[in-house]
Amino acid sequence: MSNISFVKDKELLEVTPVENIFITQFMPQAPELAVKAYLYGLMLVSNGVSSEEDAAAALGCDETDLHAAFSYWQTAGILEIVSEEPFRVRYLNIKNCLISGRINTSGAAYGEFVAKLQNVLGTRILSGSELSRIYDWVDVFGFEEDAAVAIVRHCLDKKGAKTSVAYMDKIAKTLAGKGALTLDAVNEAFEDEEKLTGGAAKILKRWNIRRMPTEDEIALYERWTKAWGFDDDGIDLALKELTAAEKPSFKYLDSILESWHSGGRVDRGQIEEEIRKEDMIAELARTALLRAGIRSKPTKAHRDRFREWHLDWSMSAELICFAADMANKNEKPFAYMKALLDDWHNEGISSVKAARDRYESAAPVTSRRSNSHKHALNYIHSDVKYTEEELKKLGISLGEEFYDDEH
């Protein structure tokens, strides 16, 4: 191995002293290799040997394991790793360290735990303060030791070998908040996180966005699937609704799924029925506005109003289009059409015939411009009819005599 150096503390004697506190407080809990490494290094220092190239071979281990063994004792507070390259170790007087409060007795109590952590960390050496934060996972939050090791491993796999303990601590606190304290619960939480990340990543891939999803995007996906109960089919249908969007986003997708969820539509059948209704409302709005002389594309406010008339008030598409035809040429056609339909709804008028009779009675529901009345009455007595294709798009099927419908 690379030359390992030992720096003798000035108070060590020229013998091989093993203090009783080491034997009683530290050695019983320590891993076997850690004990061997400490005693071997102590022997060398006590006899004035400052370096040893074959220390690993003498102890029957490799460099990584030997470094981990000395890291264990640094955590306990009875020696210091002065440098990593070259690897240099300073032995400390345990009695003086005890008096000064330097000794970390928790490090001795968690000997096996530290050894497991070091196996995961590899050549990386954690400081005493970093290990103290990890000890808190067990002492304060109640994690199983193996669960804490699994958290460290997961963070290293996800973020790399230099992942900060602060990030690990954040993950541990999140898991503790969910009550995932056992190894099985932690592993299950990580598997669930992988599924959520994968699901959100598929959405980005569908939009040809080549990056990993953010925490906020993963949180939205979790809400859709866990809190609201959408499956992949439901989300796929929502994605199809965004096909024409210039810049599809999770926020836009969330607005669609939220509207479906608030309406109690979660499974594929319910969603497909909702989409069918939305398409029908959109076509009804487009057709009616054109007949009213409005050439602009229906807005969301328009569609909401048509949904109210057709679905909430159960007004037929024929009646709505009839009101649109009557509003044609009016200075404010949409407002005029709305006034007509509001009045008809209040008076219980639900058919074109009833609406026609109401106007032929020469008792208009509300005061309107004379040219609008003239246009409406002329239209009532004209032979204008909707084409079969237009009616089909609106989801209605009538006979030849459109305006003679009694329903």
C-alpha positions as CSV (number, residue, x, y, z in Angstrom):
1,M,0.0,0.0,0.0
2,S,1.0,3.6,-0.1
3,N,3.3,4.6,2.8
4,I,1.3,5.0,6.0
5,S,2.7,7.3,8.5
6,F,2.1,7.6,12.3
7,V,2.6,10.8,14.2
8,K,3.4,10.1,17.9
9,D,1.7,12.3,20.4
10,K,4.4,13.8,22.7
11,E,2.9,12.2,25.8
12,L,3.0,8.6,24.6
13,L,5.7,6.4,26.3
14,E,8.3,4.3,24.5
15,V,6.3,1.2,25.3
16,T,3.1,-0.2,23.9
17,P,0.6,1.3,26.3
18,V,-3.0,0.2,26.0
19,E,-5.2,2.3,28.3
20,N,-7.9,0.7,30.3
21,I,-10.6,2.9,28.9
22,F,-9.8,1.7,25.4
23,I,-10.2,-1.9,26.6
24,T,-13.4,-1.3,28.6
25,Q,-15.2,1.4,26.6
26,F,-14.0,1.1,23.0
27,M,-12.7,-2.4,22.2
28,P,-15.8,-4.4,23.1
29,Q,-18.0,-2.6,20.5
30,A,-15.3,-2.1,17.8
31,P,-15.0,-4.2,14.6
32,E,-12.2,-6.7,14.8
33,L,-10.1,-5.0,12.1
34,A,-10.4,-1.7,13.8
35,V,-9.0,-3.2,17.0
36,K,-6.1,-4.8,15.1
37,A,-5.3,-1.6,13.2
38,Y,-5.3,0.5,16.4
39,L,-3.1,-1.8,18.3
40,Y,-0.7,-2.4,15.4
41,G,-0.3,1.3,14.8
42,L,0.0,2.0,18.5
43,M,2.9,-0.5,18.7
44,L,4.7,1.2,15.8
45,V,4.3,4.6,17.3
46,S,5.4,3.4,20.8
47,N,8.6,2.0,19.3
48,G,9.5,5.0,17.3
49,V,8.5,3.7,13.9
50,S,6.9,6.5,11.9
51,S,5.9,4.6,8.7
52,E,5.0,1.2,7.5
53,E,4.5,0.2,3.9
54,D,3.2,-3.3,4.6
55,A,0.6,-2.5,7.4
56,A,-2.3,-3.8,5.3
57,A,-0.5,-7.0,4.5
58,A,0.5,-7.5,8.1
59,L,-3.1,-7.2,9.1
60,G,-4.5,-9.3,6.2
61,C,-6.6,-6.5,4.7
62,D,-6.6,-4.1,1.8
63,E,-5.9,-0.3,1.8
64,T,-9.6,0.6,1.8
65,D,-10.4,-1.5,4.8
66,L,-7.4,-0.2,6.7
67,H,-8.4,3.4,6.0
68,A,-11.9,2.6,7.2
69,A,-10.6,1.1,10.4
70,F,-8.6,4.2,11.3
71,S,-11.6,6.4,10.3
72,Y,-13.6,4.4,12.9
73,W,-11.2,5.5,15.6
74,Q,-11.2,9.1,14.4
75,T,-14.9,9.1,14.8
76,A,-14.5,7.8,18.3
77,G,-12.2,10.7,19.0
78,I,-9.0,8.8,20.1
79,L,-6.9,9.5,17.0
80,E,-6.8,11.9,14.0
81,I,-6.4,11.3,10.3
82,V,-4.0,14.1,9.5
83,S,-4.1,13.7,5.7
84,E,-5.5,11.4,3.1
85,E,-2.7,11.6,0.6
86,P,-0.3,10.6,1.9
87,F,-2.4,8.8,4.6
88,R,-1.1,10.0,8.0
89,V,-2.5,9.2,11.4
90,R,-1.9,10.8,14.8
91,Y,-2.6,8.8,18.0
92,L,-4.0,10.8,20.9
93,N,-3.8,10.3,24.7
94,I,-7.2,8.8,25.6
95,K,-7.1,10.1,29.2
96,N,-6.5,13.7,28.1
97,C,-9.1,13.4,25.4
98,L,-11.6,12.2,28.0
99,I,-10.8,15.1,30.3
100,S,-11.1,17.6,27.5
101,G,-14.4,16.1,26.3
102,R,-12.9,15.2,22.9
103,I,-13.9,11.6,23.1
104,N,-17.1,10.7,21.2
105,T,-18.4,7.7,23.2
106,S,-21.3,7.3,20.8
107,G,-18.7,6.4,18.2
108,A,-17.6,3.5,20.3
109,A,-21.2,2.4,20.9
110,Y,-21.9,2.3,17.2
111,G,-18.9,0.3,16.1
112,E,-20.7,-2.1,13.8
113,F,-22.9,0.7,12.5
114,V,-19.9,2.7,11.5
115,A,-18.3,-0.3,9.8
116,K,-21.5,-0.8,7.7
117,L,-21.5,2.9,6.8
118,Q,-17.8,2.7,5.8
119,N,-18.5,-0.2,3.5
120,V,-21.0,2.0,1.7
121,L,-18.8,5.1,1.7
122,G,-15.7,3.3,0.4
123,T,-12.7,5.5,0.6
124,R,-14.6,8.5,1.7
125,I,-14.0,9.5,5.3
126,L,-16.8,11.3,7.2
127,S,-15.9,13.8,9.9
128,G,-17.1,13.3,13.5
129,S,-19.7,16.0,13.1
130,E,-21.0,14.4,9.9
131,L,-21.3,11.0,11.6
132,S,-23.0,12.6,14.6
133,R,-25.8,13.8,12.3
134,I,-26.2,10.2,11.0
135,Y,-26.2,8.9,14.6
136,D,-29.1,11.3,15.3
137,W,-31.1,9.4,12.7
138,V,-31.0,6.4,15.0
139,D,-31.0,8.1,18.4
140,V,-33.5,10.9,17.7
141,F,-35.7,9.8,14.8
142,G,-35.7,6.1,15.6
143,F,-34.3,4.7,12.3
144,E,-33.0,1.1,12.3
145,E,-29.3,1.1,11.7
146,D,-29.7,-0.8,8.5
147,A,-32.3,1.7,7.4
148,A,-29.8,4.5,8.0
149,V,-27.2,2.7,6.0
150,A,-29.7,2.3,3.1
151,I,-30.4,6.0,3.1
152,V,-26.7,6.8,2.8
153,R,-26.4,4.2,-0.1
154,H,-29.4,5.6,-1.9
155,C,-28.1,9.2,-1.7
156,L,-24.7,8.2,-3.0
157,D,-26.2,6.2,-5.9
158,K,-28.5,9.2,-6.7
159,K,-26.1,12.1,-6.3
160,G,-22.6,10.7,-6.5
161,A,-19.8,9.9,-4.1
162,K,-19.4,13.5,-2.9
163,T,-23.1,13.8,-1.8
164,S,-23.3,16.1,1.2
165,V,-24.4,14.7,4.5
166,A,-26.8,17.7,4.7
167,Y,-28.6,16.3,1.6
168,M,-28.7,12.8,3.3
169,D,-30.1,14.4,6.4
170,K,-32.9,16.1,4.4
171,I,-33.9,12.7,2.9
172,A,-33.8,11.1,6.3
173,K,-36.0,13.7,7.8
174,T,-38.5,13.4,4.9
175,L,-38.7,9.6,5.5
176,A,-39.1,10.1,9.2
177,G,-42.0,12.4,8.5
178,K,-43.6,9.6,6.6
179,G,-43.0,7.1,9.4
180,A,-40.6,5.1,7.2
181,L,-38.1,4.0,9.9
182,T,-37.4,0.4,9.2
183,L,-35.3,-1.1,6.4
184,D,-38.3,-2.5,4.6
185,A,-40.2,0.8,4.9
186,V,-37.2,2.8,3.6
187,N,-36.6,0.5,0.7
188,E,-40.3,0.6,-0.2
189,A,-40.2,4.5,-0.1
190,F,-37.2,4.5,-2.4
191,E,-38.9,2.1,-4.8
192,D,-42.0,4.3,-4.8
193,E,-39.8,7.3,-5.5
194,E,-38.2,5.5,-8.4
195,K,-41.7,4.8,-9.9
196,L,-42.8,8.4,-9.5
197,T,-39.6,9.7,-11.0
198,G,-39.9,7.3,-13.9
199,G,-43.5,8.3,-14.5
200,A,-42.7,12.0,-14.5
201,A,-39.7,11.3,-16.8
202,K,-41.9,9.6,-19.3
203,I,-44.0,12.7,-19.6
204,L,-40.9,14.8,-20.3
205,K,-39.7,12.3,-22.9
206,R,-43.1,12.5,-24.6
207,W,-42.5,16.3,-25.0
208,N,-38.9,15.6,-26.2
209,I,-37.5,17.3,-23.1
210,R,-34.3,15.5,-22.3
211,R,-33.7,16.1,-18.6
212,M,-34.7,14.5,-15.3
213,P,-37.9,15.8,-13.7
214,T,-37.6,18.4,-10.9
215,E,-38.8,17.8,-7.4
216,D,-41.9,20.0,-8.0
217,E,-42.7,17.9,-11.2
218,I,-42.4,14.7,-9.3
219,A,-44.6,16.1,-6.5
220,L,-47.3,16.9,-9.1
221,Y,-47.1,13.4,-10.5
222,E,-47.4,12.0,-7.0
223,R,-50.5,14.1,-6.4
224,W,-52.1,12.9,-9.7
225,T,-51.5,9.2,-9.0
226,K,-51.7,9.0,-5.3
227,A,-54.0,11.7,-4.0
228,W,-56.3,11.9,-7.0
229,G,-56.1,8.3,-8.2
230,F,-55.3,8.8,-11.9
231,D,-53.6,5.9,-13.6
232,D,-51.3,5.9,-16.7
233,D,-54.4,5.8,-19.0
234,G,-55.9,8.8,-17.5
235,I,-52.7,10.8,-17.6
236,D,-52.2,9.7,-21.2
237,L,-55.7,11.1,-22.2
238,A,-54.8,14.4,-20.6
239,L,-51.5,14.5,-22.5
240,K,-53.5,14.1,-25.7
241,E,-55.4,17.2,-24.8
242,L,-52.1,19.1,-24.8
243,T,-51.1,18.0,-28.3
244,A,-51.8,21.4,-29.8
245,A,-50.2,23.4,-27.0
246,E,-47.1,25.3,-28.1
247,K,-45.3,24.8,-24.7
248,P,-46.8,21.9,-22.8
249,S,-46.0,21.9,-19.1
250,F,-46.7,20.0,-15.9
251,K,-48.7,23.1,-14.7
252,Y,-50.9,23.0,-17.8
253,L,-51.3,19.2,-17.5
254,D,-52.2,19.7,-13.8
255,S,-55.0,22.2,-14.7
256,I,-56.6,19.6,-16.9
257,L,-56.4,16.7,-14.4
258,E,-57.6,19.0,-11.6
259,S,-60.7,19.9,-13.6
260,W,-61.4,16.2,-14.2
261,H,-60.8,15.3,-10.6
262,S,-63.0,18.0,-9.3
263,G,-65.7,16.7,-11.5
264,G,-65.3,13.2,-10.2
265,R,-63.9,11.8,-13.4
266,V,-60.8,9.7,-12.8
267,D,-61.0,6.4,-14.7
268,R,-60.7,6.1,-18.5
269,G,-64.4,5.7,-19.2
270,Q,-65.4,8.8,-17.3
271,I,-62.6,10.8,-18.8
272,E,-63.4,9.8,-22.4
273,E,-67.1,10.8,-21.7
274,E,-65.9,14.1,-20.4
275,I,-63.7,14.7,-23.5
276,R,-66.7,13.8,-25.7
277,K,-68.8,16.4,-23.9
278,E,-66.0,19.0,-24.1
279,D,-65.7,18.4,-27.9
280,M,-69.4,18.6,-28.3
281,I,-69.6,21.9,-26.3
282,A,-66.7,23.3,-28.3
283,E,-68.4,22.5,-31.6
284,L,-71.7,23.9,-30.3
285,A,-70.0,27.1,-29.3
286,R,-68.2,27.4,-32.6
287,T,-71.4,26.8,-34.7
288,A,-73.6,29.1,-32.5
289,L,-71.1,32.0,-32.5
290,L,-70.8,31.8,-36.3
291,R,-74.6,31.9,-36.7
292,A,-74.6,34.9,-34.4
293,G,-72.1,36.6,-36.7
294,I,-69.2,36.2,-34.3
295,R,-66.1,35.1,-36.3
296,S,-63.6,34.8,-33.4
297,K,-62.7,31.5,-31.9
298,P,-64.7,30.6,-28.8
299,T,-63.0,31.5,-25.5
300,K,-63.0,29.5,-22.3
301,A,-65.6,32.0,-21.0
302,H,-67.8,31.2,-24.1
303,R,-67.4,27.5,-23.6
304,D,-68.3,27.7,-19.9
305,R,-71.5,29.6,-20.8
306,F,-72.5,27.1,-23.5
307,R,-71.8,24.3,-21.0
308,E,-74.1,25.9,-18.6
309,W,-76.9,26.3,-21.1
310,H,-76.6,22.9,-22.7
311,L,-75.6,20.6,-19.8
312,D,-76.7,22.4,-16.6
313,W,-79.9,23.9,-18.0
314,S,-80.6,21.1,-20.4
315,M,-81.3,23.5,-23.3
316,S,-81.1,21.7,-26.6
317,A,-78.5,22.6,-29.2
318,E,-81.3,23.6,-31.5
319,L,-82.7,26.1,-29.1
320,I,-79.2,27.6,-28.4
321,C,-78.5,27.9,-32.2
322,F,-82.0,29.4,-32.7
323,A,-81.0,32.1,-30.1
324,A,-77.8,32.6,-31.9
325,D,-79.6,33.2,-35.2
326,M,-81.9,35.7,-33.6
327,A,-78.9,37.6,-32.2
328,N,-77.3,37.9,-35.6
329,K,-77.0,41.5,-36.8
330,N,-77.4,42.8,-33.2
331,E,-74.8,45.3,-32.0
332,K,-73.8,42.9,-29.2
333,P,-74.8,39.5,-30.5
334,F,-73.4,37.3,-27.6
335,A,-75.0,39.5,-24.9
336,Y,-78.3,39.5,-26.9
337,M,-78.1,35.7,-27.2
338,K,-77.4,35.3,-23.5
339,A,-80.3,37.6,-22.6
340,L,-82.6,35.5,-24.7
341,L,-81.5,32.2,-23.2
342,D,-81.6,33.5,-19.7
343,D,-85.1,34.7,-20.2
344,W,-86.2,31.5,-21.8
345,H,-84.7,29.5,-18.9
346,N,-86.5,31.7,-16.4
347,E,-89.8,31.2,-18.2
348,G,-89.3,27.5,-18.7
349,I,-89.1,27.7,-22.5
350,S,-87.3,24.7,-23.7
351,S,-88.2,24.2,-27.4
352,V,-87.7,26.2,-30.6
353,K,-91.5,26.2,-31.1
354,A,-92.2,27.6,-27.7
355,A,-89.6,30.3,-28.3
356,R,-91.1,31.1,-31.7
357,D,-94.6,31.3,-30.2
358,R,-93.3,33.6,-27.5
359,Y,-92.1,36.1,-30.1
360,E,-95.1,35.7,-32.4
361,S,-97.3,36.7,-29.5
362,A,-95.8,40.2,-29.9
363,A,-94.9,40.2,-26.2
364,P,-91.1,40.1,-26.1
365,V,-89.5,38.9,-23.0
366,T,-87.2,41.9,-22.7
367,S,-86.8,45.2,-24.5
368,R,-84.7,44.8,-27.7
369,R,-83.9,46.8,-30.7
370,S,-86.6,46.7,-33.5
371,N,-84.2,45.7,-36.2
372,S,-83.2,42.7,-34.1
373,H,-86.9,41.7,-33.7
374,K,-87.4,42.1,-37.4
375,H,-84.4,39.9,-38.2
376,A,-85.6,37.3,-35.7
377,L,-89.1,37.1,-37.0
378,N,-87.9,37.0,-40.6
379,Y,-85.7,34.1,-39.6
380,I,-88.6,32.3,-37.9
381,H,-90.6,32.3,-41.0
382,S,-87.8,31.5,-43.4
383,D,-86.8,28.1,-44.8
384,V,-83.3,28.1,-43.4
385,K,-82.4,24.8,-41.9
386,Y,-79.2,23.2,-40.4
387,T,-77.5,20.7,-42.6
388,E,-77.4,17.1,-41.5
389,E,-73.6,17.4,-41.1
390,E,-73.9,20.4,-38.8
391,L,-76.4,18.6,-36.6
392,K,-74.2,15.5,-36.5
393,K,-71.3,17.6,-35.2
394,L,-73.5,19.0,-32.5
395,G,-74.4,15.5,-31.4
396,I,-78.1,15.7,-32.3
397,S,-80.3,13.9,-34.7
398,L,-83.5,15.6,-36.0
399,G,-85.9,15.1,-38.8
400,E,-86.3,17.3,-41.9
401,E,-88.4,19.9,-40.1
402,F,-85.8,21.4,-37.7
403,Y,-87.9,24.2,-36.2
404,D,-91.1,22.2,-35.8
405,D,-89.5,20.1,-33.0
406,E,-91.9,20.1,-30.0
407,H,-89.3,18.9,-27.5
